[in-house]
Each structure stands twice: as C-alpha cells, then as structure tokens.
C-alpha cells in the first residue's frame, strides 16, 4: 500500500484564526472560552462558549459566496484554502489546484451537525409569521452536512472521491481515515480532509444543557474546560475547522512538496454500550488505540504523545484514561498526555481535525500542548500519569496519537509520525 503524507494544514479556532496563531495559542496555553456573542444567552444555563473571534471569511472566500453559505461551510472553505496554500497546490486563480490530476483528487469532510444555525434561523422566521411557508431557497443546501465537502470540491475542481462523514464527535477522525485509505489503495493522489462545526446557537446550547453535558461555570468561562480536574462539570462548546492535505508519498516527492508528517495508522471501533455515555471500562476506545498501533506497525513504547478526547466530563475523562492504561501498559508512564479541548473547547465533528493538526504541530516543533485549568487532583485518576498540566512541555515527539469518541459509541484513533525516508 502507498504511504500517506501531510503537506498542508489549515486551522480556525477560538485561540487562533490560522495555523501560526493556533500554534501560538497552544504554546501559551490560552483559553478561548468567553461569553457568547452570537445570540442572547442570558436565560440559558450555559452562557459562554469557545467562539472564533475577529474572523473575516472574505479574506479567503469571495464576498458573494460568503453571503450564501452557512458558517460551518465558510469555515471549511477558509481552512481548506490555507491548507492548499501551504501545500503549494493553489492555482494562480485560487480556484483550482495545480500539479494535480483533478480526477485523482477529492475531499472527505466531517461535520457532526452541519448547518444548524441556518436551520434555526429559518424556523424562527417561519414561527414569527402567519404560518405561510417562506423559506430561503438556500436553506437546504446551507443546512445539510455534506456541503463542506461539496463546496471544497466545487471550488477547487476536485473530481475524485467526495463525501461527508457524520459520526458525532468522531466524524473528523473517520473522515481522515477514509481520505487516507483512498490514497493508500491507489484511488487518489491528493485528498483534502478535515472537519468544521459552527453550532454556537440556541438549539445546541439548550439541547446540550438539557442533557447536563455542558459546563455551567458562567462566573469564570476561561477556566470552565478543565479535563481531568476533580471539579470538572461538563464540556465547553467550541466552533471552528481544521483542514489537512494528504498526498501519496510518491506524488508529494515528485512535485518537491514539503512533508509535514506522515499518517502512520488508524482504526475505528464501537462501544456498543450507550447513546451518550462511554463504556466505563473504555473497552471500545482501547481497541481503537491498539488497532491503530497495529496498523502503524508500532508498539506502545514508541508513542510519545496522546492528544486525548478529554472533553472535561466526569465519566468520559476517567473512562478514556482507563482505556489508555489498558492499551499502553507500563509504557503509559513514559507518555505525555493532554487535552487541547481545555483551550479550544469541544468542536464536535471538527474536533479530530483540529486536534490532528495539534499532533502535527507537536511533531514539527517538538513540544506537548498543555491541559490547562488544572486546579484539583481527581483521586480516581492515577497520579503517575503525565497529563501535561497547565504549561506546554518541550520534548522530542516522533509519534503522536489522536483520540476522538462520539455519541453512539463511535471511536476513532489516528497515529501521526515524523516523516523519514
């Protein structure tokens, strides 16, 4: 099978609107959580989120196009543009890709929910009227979850495999694995993959509040996402996107591309347990990690860093750490482990994309992003685990693993390697 390498990345998060800004936010251990500005949240139990700030999509997306798209699609187009630019694949018109056969280039893009803001907006308009349907003709194309992949493919004339993955918070991991498989198996030379999510809305905040899934620490949003802390009380909703350009090694070398990292292996599994709670013993998560290492041909002691799902929920954090200990045995104590959701919030279907980019940056720059907002040790967590609390750590990183798990028991694990001939 062909080797798969990463030649471009694009990032849009609450702690940075580009890859350099995101890198700096990770190094600084900066929280992106602030009071919600996209709607009046005064009556909601949770009144804060990790919103993208000071973002002008028209710096990378045509103004007319921007008016027609849902926020999640704009985020997809924005980060894909940055990733393709970094990969050196943008044509002079910025609307096509260069040095690629378009029939052998595609896009597999993730979103857990899609255009929820557009759907909510149109329902509110309808409810405020006399009951006569007056829906925007763009409502359906703005709302459906495949339009991130669709618009990236249309903008850059990618005529190869193109579709969406929707598996809740594991969506981005499944998109990346599917895109890598298309290259591995010779179906494509170049794939744009990643995920975007923009659901800081009344429906999402209200819905997650009703499940008691969100932190309600309204008096101190910046410290609300606190994975592994004894006082964690739920996740912080985030928005944004992450894009990765994948290529076969032969294709990247033939055009002299800069290789950022290599996809080592990946695996998926299911808890087969509950609609929202993780398996308490982490059995499905354990199998995803073990099979990803097997796919990569690596042993546990060769992994340097795990970017965990780590959402800051009471059940999820401890279940994942149990799974990691089962999968890694005694070598777990040589690992650095951290949750970057402590800074970016939980991007749902885009989480794996932006956290995969954190793994790539960790390999490129030999550092471990921190788990911020740790104040009180949880007695249920092994104190010997190195959870990289509060400050980034400088250390060589040759292999990094990214975990993402979704409602419905969906698990995804992806391994990234430092590229070597």
BASEMI-857686 format. One line per 10 residues: number of its first residue (from 1); their letters; for each residue x negated, y, z of N, C-alpha, C. Coordinates in steps of 0.2 Angstrom, whole numbers, plus 5000, padded with zeros to 4 digits. Layout:
REM BASEMI-857686
NUM> A> X/Y/Z/X/Y/Z/X/Y/Z  ...
This chain:
REM BASEMI-857686
1> XXXXXXXXXX> 4996/4994/5000/5000/5000/5000/4996/5006/5000  4998/5012/4997/4995/5018/4997/4994/5021/5004  4989/5025/5005/4988/5029/5011/4992/5035/5010  4994/5038/5015/4998/5044/5015/4995/5049/5019  4994/5055/5016/4991/5061/5020/4995/5067/5020  4993/5071/5025/4997/5078/5025/4993/5083/5023  4996/5087/5018/4992/5093/5015/4995/5099/5016  5000/5100/5019/5003/5106/5021/5008/5106/5026  5009/5111/5031/5014/5111/5036/5017/5118/5036  5023/5118/5039/5027/5125/5040/5031/5125/5046
11> XXXXXXXXXX> 5031/5130/5050/5034/5130/5056/5038/5136/5058  5044/5135/5061/5048/5141/5063/5051/5139/5070  5049/5142/5075/5051/5140/5082/5052/5146/5086  5055/5145/5092/5056/5151/5097/5049/5154/5099  5044/5150/5098/5037/5153/5100/5032/5154/5094  5035/5155/5088/5031/5157/5083/5035/5156/5076  5034/5161/5072/5038/5160/5065/5033/5158/5059  5028/5155/5061/5023/5152/5056/5019/5147/5060  5015/5143/5056/5010/5139/5059/5005/5142/5063  5002/5147/5061/4997/5151/5066/5000/5153/5072
21> XXXXXXXXXX> 5006/5156/5072/5010/5159/5078/5012/5153/5082  5014/5147/5079/5016/5142/5083/5010/5139/5087  5005/5138/5083/4998/5136/5087/4997/5140/5093  4997/5147/5092/4995/5151/5097/5000/5150/5103  5007/5149/5101/5011/5148/5107/5010/5142/5111  5008/5137/5107/5007/5130/5110/5000/5131/5115  4995/5135/5112/4989/5135/5116/4991/5140/5122  4995/5145/5122/4996/5149/5128/5001/5146/5133  5005/5141/5131/5010/5138/5135/5015/5143/5136  5018/5145/5131/5023/5151/5131/5030/5148/5131
31> XXXXXXXXXX> 5034/5150/5135/5041/5148/5134/5045/5152/5129  5049/5149/5125/5054/5153/5120/5061/5154/5123  5062/5152/5129/5069/5152/5131/5071/5160/5134  5076/5162/5131/5079/5169/5133/5086/5169/5132  5089/5174/5135/5097/5175/5135/5099/5174/5127  5105/5171/5126/5107/5170/5119/5110/5177/5117  5108/5178/5110/5110/5184/5107/5114/5183/5101  5115/5177/5099/5119/5175/5093/5127/5175/5094  5129/5175/5100/5136/5176/5102/5136/5178/5109  5142/5180/5112/5143/5182/5119/5144/5176/5123
41> XXXXXXXXXX> 5139/5174/5127/5139/5168/5131/5141/5169/5138  5143/5175/5140/5145/5177/5147/5149/5172/5150  5154/5169/5147/5158/5164/5150/5156/5157/5150  5150/5155/5147/5148/5149/5146/5143/5147/5152  5143/5140/5154/5139/5138/5160/5132/5139/5158  5130/5139/5152/5123/5140/5150/5123/5146/5145  5119/5151/5147/5119/5157/5144/5112/5159/5140  5108/5154/5139/5102/5155/5136/5100/5149/5132  5095/5151/5127/5093/5145/5123/5086/5148/5120  5083/5143/5116/5076/5145/5113/5078/5147/5106
51> XXXXXXXXXX> 5080/5154/5105/5081/5156/5098/5075/5158/5095  5075/5158/5088/5070/5161/5084/5071/5168/5084  5065/5172/5085/5065/5179/5086/5062/5183/5080  5064/5189/5079/5061/5193/5074/5060/5190/5068  5064/5186/5065/5063/5182/5059/5067/5185/5053  5063/5186/5048/5066/5189/5042/5066/5184/5036  5071/5180/5035/5070/5174/5030/5069/5177/5023  5070/5183/5021/5069/5186/5015/5062/5187/5013  5057/5186/5018/5050/5186/5016/5048/5180/5012  5052/5175/5012/5051/5169/5008/5057/5166/5004
61> XXXXXXXXXX> 5063/5169/5005/5069/5167/5002/5072/5173/4999  5074/5172/4993/5077/5178/4989/5083/5180/4993  5084/5187/4993/5090/5190/4997/5097/5188/4995  5098/5187/4989/5104/5185/4986/5105/5177/4989  5100/5173/4988/5101/5166/4990/5102/5166/4998  5099/5171/5002/5099/5171/5009/5106/5172/5011  5110/5176/5008/5117/5178/5009/5121/5172/5009  5120/5167/5005/5124/5161/5003/5123/5155/5007  5117/5155/5011/5115/5149/5015/5117/5149/5022  5118/5144/5025/5118/5143/5032/5111/5144/5035
71> XXXXXXXXXX> 5111/5146/5041/5105/5147/5044/5100/5141/5044  5103/5135/5045/5099/5129/5045/5096/5128/5038  5099/5130/5033/5096/5129/5026/5091/5134/5025  5092/5140/5027/5087/5145/5026/5081/5143/5030  5081/5141/5036/5075/5138/5040/5072/5133/5036  5075/5128/5033/5072/5123/5029/5068/5126/5023  5071/5131/5019/5068/5134/5013/5062/5138/5016  5063/5141/5021/5057/5145/5024/5051/5141/5025  5052/5136/5029/5046/5132/5031/5043/5128/5026  5048/5125/5021/5045/5122/5015/5041/5126/5011
81> XXXXXXXXXX> 5042/5132/5010/5038/5137/5007/5031/5138/5010  5031/5139/5016/5025/5139/5020/5021/5133/5019  5024/5127/5020/5020/5121/5019/5017/5120/5012  5022/5121/5007/5019/5120/5000/5014/5125/4998  5014/5131/5001/5009/5136/5000/5002/5134/5003  5003/5131/5009/4997/5129/5012/4994/5123/5009  4998/5119/5006/4996/5113/5002/4993/5115/4995  4994/5121/4993/4991/5123/4987/4995/5121/4981  5002/5120/4982/5006/5117/4977/5011/5122/4974  5012/5128/4977/5016/5133/4974/5014/5135/4967
91> XXXXXXXXXX> 5019/5135/4962/5018/5138/4956/5017/5146/4957  5015/5149/4951/5015/5157/4952/5021/5160/4953  5027/5157/4951/5033/5160/4952/5036/5158/4959  5033/5154/4963/5035/5152/4969/5042/5148/4969  5044/5146/4963/5050/5142/4962/5049/5135/4959  5043/5134/4958/5041/5127/4956/5035/5125/4959  5033/5118/4958/5027/5116/4961/5022/5114/4956  5016/5116/4957/5010/5115/4952/5006/5108/4953  5003/5106/4948/4999/5100/4949/5003/5093/4951  5009/5093/4950/5013/5088/4952/5018/5086/4946
101> XXXXXXXXXX> 5019/5079/4945/5025/5077/4940/5031/5078/4944  5036/5082/4942/5042/5083/4946/5046/5077/4947  5046/5072/4942/5049/5066/4943/5046/5061/4949  5040/5063/4951/5037/5059/4956/5036/5063/4963  5040/5068/4963/5040/5072/4969/5047/5073/4972  5048/5073/4979/5055/5073/4981/5055/5076/4988  5061/5076/4991/5062/5079/4998/5067/5075/5002  5065/5073/5008/5069/5070/5013/5069/5074/5019  5075/5077/5020/5075/5082/5026/5081/5080/5031  5079/5082/5037/5083/5080/5043/5087/5086/5046
111> XXXXXXXXXX> 5093/5084/5048/5097/5089/5052/5102/5085/5056  5102/5085/5063/5106/5082/5067/5114/5084/5066  5115/5090/5064/5122/5093/5064/5123/5096/5058  5118/5100/5055/5119/5104/5049/5122/5111/5050  5126/5113/5046/5129/5120/5046/5134/5121/5051  5133/5120/5057/5138/5121/5062/5141/5128/5063  5136/5133/5062/5138/5140/5063/5143/5142/5057  5142/5139/5051/5146/5141/5046/5153/5138/5047  5153/5132/5049/5160/5129/5051/5164/5132/5056  5160/5134/5061/5163/5138/5067/5166/5144/5065
121> XXXXXXXXXX> 5162/5148/5061/5164/5154/5058/5170/5154/5054  5171/5149/5050/5177/5149/5045/5183/5146/5049  5182/5142/5054/5188/5140/5058/5190/5146/5062  5186/5150/5065/5188/5156/5069/5192/5161/5064  5189/5162/5058/5193/5166/5053/5200/5164/5052  5200/5157/5051/5207/5154/5050/5212/5155/5056  5209/5154/5062/5213/5154/5068/5216/5161/5069  5212/5166/5067/5213/5173/5068/5219/5176/5063  5220/5172/5058/5225/5174/5053/5232/5172/5054  5236/5171/5049/5243/5169/5049/5244/5161/5048
131> XXXXXXXXXX> 5238/5158/5047/5239/5151/5046/5238/5149/5039  5237/5154/5034/5236/5153/5027/5229/5152/5026  5227/5146/5023/5220/5144/5022/5217/5149/5017  5211/5152/5020/5207/5157/5016/5200/5156/5017  5198/5150/5016/5191/5148/5017/5186/5150/5012  5180/5152/5014/5175/5154/5009/5173/5148/5005  5173/5149/4998/5171/5143/4994/5164/5140/4995  5160/5144/4999/5153/5141/5000/5154/5137/5007  5159/5137/5010/5160/5134/5017/5157/5127/5017  5159/5122/5012/5157/5115/5012/5150/5115/5011
141> XXXXXXXXXX> 5148/5118/5005/5140/5117/5004/5136/5120/5009  5138/5125/5013/5134/5128/5018/5134/5123/5024  5140/5119/5025/5141/5115/5031/5137/5109/5031  5137/5105/5025/5135/5098/5025/5128/5097/5026  5126/5092/5030/5119/5091/5032/5114/5089/5027  5116/5088/5021/5111/5086/5016/5109/5092/5012  5111/5098/5014/5109/5104/5009/5102/5106/5010  5099/5105/5016/5092/5107/5017/5088/5103/5012  5089/5097/5011/5086/5093/5006/5088/5095/4999  5094/5096/4998/5097/5098/4991/5094/5105/4989
151> XXXXXXXXXX> 5093/5110/4993/5091/5116/4991/5083/5116/4990  5080/5113/4994/5072/5112/4993/5071/5109/4986  5075/5104/4985/5074/5100/4979/5075/5105/4973  5081/5108/4973/5083/5113/4968/5078/5119/4967  5076/5121/4972/5072/5127/4972/5065/5125/4968  5062/5120/4970/5055/5118/4968/5056/5113/4962  5062/5111/4960/5062/5106/4954/5059/5099/4956  5061/5097/4962/5059/5090/4964/5064/5085/4962  5062/5081/4957/5067/5077/4954/5066/5069/4956  5062/5068/4961/5061/5062/4964/5066/5060/4970
161> XXXXXXXXXX> 5065/5056/4974/5070/5054/4980/5072/5061/4984  5078/5061/4985/5080/5067/4988/5087/5066/4992  5086/5066/4999/5092/5065/5003/5091/5067/5010  5096/5066/5014/5096/5069/5021/5096/5062/5026  5093/5063/5032/5093/5058/5037/5097/5062/5043  5102/5058/5046/5106/5061/5051/5106/5055/5056  5102/5056/5061/5102/5051/5067/5101/5054/5073  5105/5060/5074/5104/5064/5080/5097/5066/5081  5094/5066/5087/5088/5069/5089/5082/5065/5086  5083/5059/5083/5078/5055/5080/5078/5057/5072
171> XXXXXXXXXX> 5082/5061/5070/5083/5062/5062/5077/5064/5059  5073/5068/5062/5066/5071/5059/5061/5065/5058  5061/5061/5063/5056/5055/5063/5058/5050/5058  5065/5049/5057/5067/5044/5051/5066/5048/5045  5067/5054/5044/5065/5057/5038/5058/5057/5036  5053/5058/5040/5046/5057/5039/5044/5050/5037  5047/5045/5041/5045/5038/5039/5048/5036/5032  5054/5039/5030/5057/5037/5024/5053/5040/5018  5051/5046/5019/5047/5050/5014/5040/5047/5014  5037/5045/5019/5030/5041/5019/5031/5035/5015
181> XXXXXXXXXX> 5036/5031/5016/5037/5025/5013/5038/5026/5005  5041/5031/5003/5042/5032/4996/5035/5033/4993  5030/5036/4996/5023/5036/4994/5019/5030/4995  5020/5027/5001/5017/5021/5002/5018/5015/4996  5024/5015/4994/5027/5010/4990/5026/5012/4983  5023/5018/4981/5022/5020/4974/5028/5023/4971  5033/5025/4974/5039/5028/4971/5038/5035/4970  5033/5039/4974/5032/5046/4973/5025/5047/4975  5023/5053/4972/5016/5055/4974/5016/5061/4979  5021/5065/4979/5022/5070/4984/5029/5070/4987
191> XXXXXXXXXX> 5029/5071/4993/5036/5072/4996/5036/5078/5001  5041/5082/5001/5042/5087/5006/5047/5084/5011  5045/5084/5018/5049/5081/5023/5049/5086/5029  5054/5084/5034/5054/5088/5040/5061/5089/5042  5063/5094/5045/5070/5095/5048/5071/5102/5050  5077/5104/5050/5079/5110/5053/5086/5110/5056  5087/5114/5061/5093/5115/5065/5094/5122/5068  5100/5124/5067/5102/5130/5069/5109/5130/5072  5110/5128/5078/5116/5127/5082/5117/5130/5088  5114/5136/5089/5115/5140/5095/5121/5144/5094
201> XXXXXXXXXX> 5127/5140/5095/5134/5143/5094/5138/5141/5100  5144/5144/5099/5149/5142/5105/5151/5135/5105  5152/5132/5099/5153/5124/5099/5148/5120/5102  5142/5121/5100/5136/5117/5103/5135/5118/5110  5134/5125/5112/5133/5126/5119/5139/5123/5123  5145/5125/5121/5151/5122/5125/5151/5115/5125  5150/5112/5120/5150/5104/5119/5145/5101/5124  5139/5103/5123/5134/5100/5127/5135/5102/5135  5137/5108/5136/5139/5109/5143/5144/5105/5146  5149/5103/5142/5154/5098/5144/5152/5091/5146
211> XXXXXXXXXX> 5146/5090/5142/5143/5083/5144/5138/5084/5150  5137/5090/5152/5132/5091/5158/5125/5089/5155  5124/5091/5149/5117/5089/5146/5112/5095/5146  5115/5101/5147/5111/5107/5147/5109/5110/5153  5103/5113/5154/5101/5116/5160/5105/5122/5161  5107/5124/5167/5111/5130/5168/5107/5135/5173  5101/5135/5172/5096/5139/5176/5097/5146/5173  5102/5150/5173/5103/5156/5170/5099/5162/5173  5097/5161/5179/5093/5166/5183/5086/5166/5181  5084/5160/5177/5077/5160/5175/5076/5156/5169
221> XXXXXXXXXX> 5078/5158/5163/5078/5154/5157/5071/5152/5155  5066/5156/5156/5059/5154/5154/5057/5148/5158  5059/5146/5164/5057/5140/5167/5062/5135/5167  5067/5135/5163/5073/5131/5163/5071/5124/5160  5067/5124/5155/5065/5117/5152/5059/5115/5156  5060/5110/5160/5054/5108/5164/5054/5100/5165  5052/5097/5159/5051/5090/5159/5047/5087/5164  5049/5082/5167/5046/5078/5172/5045/5081/5179  5048/5087/5180/5049/5090/5186/5054/5087/5190  5054/5087/5197/5059/5084/5201/5065/5088/5201
231> XXXXXXXXXX> 5065/5094/5199/5071/5098/5199/5074/5100/5192  5072/5096/5187/5074/5097/5180/5082/5095/5180  5086/5099/5176/5093/5099/5177/5096/5099/5170  5092/5097/5165/5095/5096/5158/5091/5100/5153  5092/5099/5146/5088/5102/5141/5090/5109/5139  5086/5112/5136/5087/5119/5133/5088/5118/5126  5093/5121/5123/5094/5120/5116/5090/5125/5112  5086/5122/5107/5082/5126/5103/5084/5126/5096  5081/5130/5092/5083/5131/5084/5076/5132/5081  5076/5130/5074/5070/5131/5070/5069/5126/5065
241> XXXXXXXXXX> 5063/5125/5063/5062/5120/5057/5055/5118/5057  5053/5112/5054/5046/5111/5053/5046/5107/5046  5041/5108/5042/5040/5105/5036/5033/5102/5035  5033/5096/5032/5027/5093/5031/5026/5091/5023  5021/5092/5020/5020/5090/5013/5016/5084/5014  5018/5078/5011/5015/5072/5011/5013/5070/5004  5007/5067/5003/5004/5065/4997/5001/5058/4998  5001/5055/4992/4996/5049/4992/4989/5051/4992  4985/5048/4995/4978/5050/4996/4975/5051/4989  4976/5047/4984/4973/5047/4978/4976/5054/4974
251> XXXXXXXXXX> 4982/5056/4975/4984/5062/4972/4981/5068/4975  4981/5068/4982/4978/5074/4985/4970/5074/4984  4967/5069/4983/4960/5069/4981/4959/5071/4974  4963/5069/4970/4962/5071/4963/4963/5078/4961  4967/5082/4966/4968/5089/4964/4963/5093/4969  4959/5090/4973/4955/5093/4978/4958/5096/4984  4964/5093/4986/4968/5096/4992/4964/5096/4998  4965/5100/5003/4963/5100/5010/4967/5095/5014  4965/5090/5017/4969/5085/5020/4969/5087/5028  4975/5088/5030/4975/5090/5037/4975/5084/5042
261> XXXXXXXXXX> 4978/5078/5040/4979/5072/5044/4982/5067/5040  4982/5061/5043/4984/5055/5039/4990/5052/5043  4995/5050/5040/5001/5046/5043/4998/5039/5044  4997/5037/5051/4995/5031/5052/5000/5025/5052  5005/5026/5055/5011/5021/5055/5017/5024/5058  5022/5020/5058/5029/5022/5061/5033/5016/5062  5038/5017/5066/5043/5012/5067/5049/5015/5070  5055/5011/5070/5061/5013/5072/5064/5008/5076  5068/5009/5081/5072/5004/5085/5078/5007/5088  5082/5002/5091/5088/5005/5094/5089/5002/5101
271> XXXXXXXXXX> 5091/5006/5105/5093/5004/5112/5099/4999/5113  5103/5000/5108/5109/4996/5108/5112/4996/5115  5113/5002/5118/5115/5002/5125/5120/5007/5127  5120/5013/5124/5125/5018/5127/5125/5024/5122  5131/5028/5121/5131/5033/5116/5126/5039/5118  5125/5040/5124/5120/5046/5125/5115/5044/5130  5116/5040/5135/5110/5038/5140/5105/5034/5137  5099/5035/5138/5094/5030/5136/5094/5023/5140  5091/5018/5137/5091/5012/5141/5086/5013/5147  5089/5012/5153/5085/5013/5159/5078/5010/5160
281> XXXXXXXXXX> 5077/5005/5156/5070/5002/5156/5066/5004/5150  5069/5008/5146/5065/5010/5140/5063/5005/5135  5068/4999/5134/5066/4994/5130/5065/4996/5123  5070/4999/5120/5070/5001/5113/5064/5006/5112  5063/5011/5116/5058/5015/5115/5051/5012/5115  5050/5007/5120/5044/5003/5120/5043/4999/5113  5048/4996/5111/5047/4993/5104/5045/4997/5099  5048/5003/5098/5046/5008/5093/5039/5010/5093  5036/5011/5099/5029/5013/5100/5025/5007/5098  5026/5001/5101/5022/4995/5100/5022/4994/5092
291> XXXXXXXXXX> 5028/4994/5089/5028/4993/5082/5025/4998/5077  5025/5004/5080/5021/5010/5076/5014/5008/5077  5011/5006/5082/5004/5005/5083/5002/4999/5079  5007/4994/5079/5005/4988/5074/5005/4990/5067  5010/4994/5065/5010/4997/5058/5003/5000/5056  5001/5004/5061/4995/5008/5060/4989/5004/5061  4989/4998/5063/4983/4994/5065/4979/4996/5070  4982/4999/5075/4979/5002/5081/4981/4998/5087  4976/4999/5092/4978/4996/5099/4979/5002/5104  4983/5001/5109/4985/5006/5114/4979/5011/5116
301> XXXXXXXXXX> 4973/5008/5117/4967/5012/5119/4964/5016/5114  4967/5016/5108/4964/5020/5103/4968/5027/5102  4974/5027/5105/4978/5033/5105/4976/5038/5110  4975/5044/5108/4973/5049/5113/4978/5053/5116  4984/5054/5112/4989/5059/5115/4996/5057/5112  5001/5058/5117/5008/5056/5115/5012/5063/5116  5015/5065/5111/5020/5070/5112/5026/5067/5113  5029/5068/5119/5035/5064/5121/5041/5067/5118  5047/5063/5119/5053/5066/5118/5055/5071/5123  5053/5069/5130/5053/5073/5135/5058/5079/5135
311> XXXXXXXXXX> 5064/5078/5136/5069/5083/5135/5071/5087/5141  5068/5085/5147/5070/5088/5153/5077/5086/5156  5079/5080/5155/5085/5077/5158/5083/5072/5163  5087/5071/5168/5085/5067/5174/5084/5060/5172  5088/5057/5168/5087/5050/5166/5082/5049/5160  5082/5053/5155/5078/5052/5149/5071/5053/5150  5068/5057/5154/5061/5058/5156/5058/5052/5159  5062/5049/5164/5059/5043/5168/5059/5037/5163  5065/5036/5159/5065/5030/5155/5060/5030/5150  5058/5036/5147/5053/5036/5142/5046/5035/5145
321> XXXXXXXXXX> 5045/5037/5151/5038/5036/5154/5038/5029/5156  5043/5025/5158/5043/5018/5159/5041/5015/5153  5044/5017/5147/5043/5014/5141/5035/5014/5139  5033/5020/5140/5026/5022/5138/5021/5017/5142  5023/5016/5149/5018/5012/5153/5019/5005/5151  5025/5003/5149/5025/4996/5146/5022/4995/5140  5022/5000/5135/5019/4999/5129/5011/5000/5129  5008/5004/5134/5001/5005/5134/4997/5002/5140  5001/4999/5144/4997/4995/5150/4993/5000/5153  4987/4997/5155/4982/5001/5159/4979/5007/5155
331> XXXXXXXXXX> 4979/5006/5149/4976/5012/5145/4980/5018/5145  4986/5018/5148/4990/5024/5148/4987/5029/5153  4983/5027/5157/4979/5032/5161/4974/5036/5158  4972/5034/5152/4967/5037/5148/4970/5042/5143  4977/5042/5143/4980/5046/5138/4982/5053/5141  4982/5058/5136/4986/5064/5138/4993/5064/5135  4998/5066/5140/5005/5065/5138/5008/5072/5139  5012/5075/5134/5015/5081/5136/5021/5082/5132  5026/5086/5134/5032/5088/5131/5032/5095/5128  5031/5096/5122/5032/5103/5120/5039/5106/5120
341> XXXXXXXXXX> 5044/5102/5121/5050/5105/5122/5051/5109/5128  5046/5109/5132/5046/5114/5138/5045/5121/5135  5042/5121/5129/5041/5128/5126/5046/5130/5121  5047/5125/5117/5052/5126/5111/5059/5125/5112  5061/5122/5117/5067/5119/5118/5068/5113/5114  5074/5110/5114/5076/5104/5110/5079/5106/5104  5075/5105/5098/5078/5106/5091/5082/5101/5088  5084/5096/5092/5089/5091/5090/5086/5087/5083  5089/5088/5078/5087/5085/5072/5080/5087/5069  5078/5093/5071/5072/5096/5069/5066/5094/5074
351> XXXXXXXXXX> 5068/5091/5080/5063/5090/5085/5057/5087/5082  5058/5081/5079/5052/5077/5077/5048/5080/5072  5051/5085/5068/5047/5088/5063/5042/5093/5066  5045/5097/5071/5040/5102/5074/5035/5099/5079  5037/5093/5082/5033/5090/5086/5028/5086/5083  5029/5084/5077/5024/5080/5072/5019/5086/5070  5021/5092/5069/5016/5097/5067/5012/5099/5074  5015/5098/5080/5011/5099/5086/5005/5094/5086  5007/5088/5084/5002/5082/5084/4996/5084/5079  4998/5086/5073/4993/5088/5068/4989/5093/5070
361> XXXXXXXXXX> 4992/5098/5073/4988/5104/5076/4983/5101/5082  4985/5097/5086/4981/5094/5091/4975/5090/5088  4976/5087/5083/4971/5083/5079/4966/5088/5076  4969/5093/5073/4965/5098/5069/4960/5102/5074  4963/5104/5080/4960/5109/5084/4957/5106/5091  4958/5099/5091/4956/5095/5097/4958/5099/5104  4965/5099/5105/4967/5101/5111/4974/5098/5112  4976/5098/5118/4983/5095/5120/4987/5101/5122  4993/5102/5119/4998/5107/5121/5001/5105/5128  5002/5109/5132/5004/5108/5139/5012/5106/5140
371> XXXXXXXXXX> 5013/5103/5145/5020/5103/5148/5021/5108/5153  5024/5114/5151/5024/5119/5156/5030/5119/5160  5031/5123/5165/5036/5123/5170/5036/5118/5175  5030/5115/5177/5030/5110/5182/5029/5113/5189  5033/5112/5193/5033/5115/5200/5033/5110/5205  5037/5104/5205/5038/5099/5210/5037/5092/5207  5033/5089/5210/5032/5082/5208/5038/5078/5209  5039/5073/5204/5045/5069/5205/5042/5062/5208  5045/5060/5213/5042/5054/5216/5044/5048/5212  5048/5048/5207/5050/5042/5203/5045/5042/5197
381> XXXXXXXXXX> 5040/5046/5197/5035/5046/5191/5028/5045/5194  5025/5040/5191/5018/5038/5193/5014/5044/5193  5011/5046/5199/5007/5052/5199/5000/5051/5195  4998/5045/5193/4992/5044/5190/4992/5046/5182  4999/5047/5180/5000/5049/5173/4997/5056/5172  4994/5057/5166/4991/5063/5164/4996/5067/5160  5001/5071/5163/5006/5074/5159/5005/5081/5157  4998/5083/5158/4996/5089/5155/5000/5095/5157  5001/5096/5164/5005/5101/5167/5002/5108/5166  5006/5112/5163/5006/5120/5164/5000/5123/5160
391> XXXXXXXXXX> 4995/5120/5158/4989/5123/5154/4987/5118/5149  4986/5121/5143/4983/5117/5137/4976/5114/5139  4974/5108/5137/4968/5105/5138/4964/5104/5132  4958/5105/5132/4953/5104/5126/4950/5097/5127  4951/5093/5122/4949/5086/5121/4949/5084/5114  4944/5079/5112/4945/5077/5105/4951/5073/5105  4955/5074/5099/4961/5070/5098/4960/5067/5091  4959/5060/5090/4959/5057/5084/4965/5054/5082  4969/5052/5087/4976/5048/5086/4981/5051/5090  4987/5053/5087/4992/5056/5091/4999/5052/5089
401> XXXXXXXXXX> 5003/5051/5094/5009/5048/5093/5015/5053/5095  5020/5053/5091/5026/5057/5092/5032/5053/5093  5035/5054/5099/5042/5050/5100/5048/5055/5099  5053/5052/5096/5059/5056/5096/5065/5050/5097  5070/5052/5101/5075/5047/5103/5082/5051/5102  5087/5048/5100/5093/5051/5098/5099/5048/5102  5105/5052/5103/5111/5049/5105/5113/5043/5100  5116/5038/5103/5117/5032/5099/5112/5027/5100  5106/5029/5104/5101/5024/5105/5096/5024/5099  5096/5029/5095/5091/5029/5089/5084/5031/5092
411> XXXXXXXXXX> 5079/5027/5090/5072/5028/5092/5067/5029/5086  5063/5033/5086/5058/5034/5081/5051/5036/5084  5046/5032/5082/5039/5034/5084/5034/5034/5078  5030/5039/5078/5026/5041/5072/5019/5042/5074  5014/5039/5071/5007/5040/5073/5003/5044/5068  4999/5049/5070/4995/5053/5066/4988/5052/5067  4984/5052/5062/4977/5050/5063/4973/5056/5060  4967/5057/5063/4962/5061/5060/4960/5058/5053  4960/5062/5048/4958/5059/5041/4951/5057/5041  4949/5051/5038/4942/5049/5037/4942/5045/5031
421> X> 4937/5045/5027/4936/5042/5020/4937/5034/5021
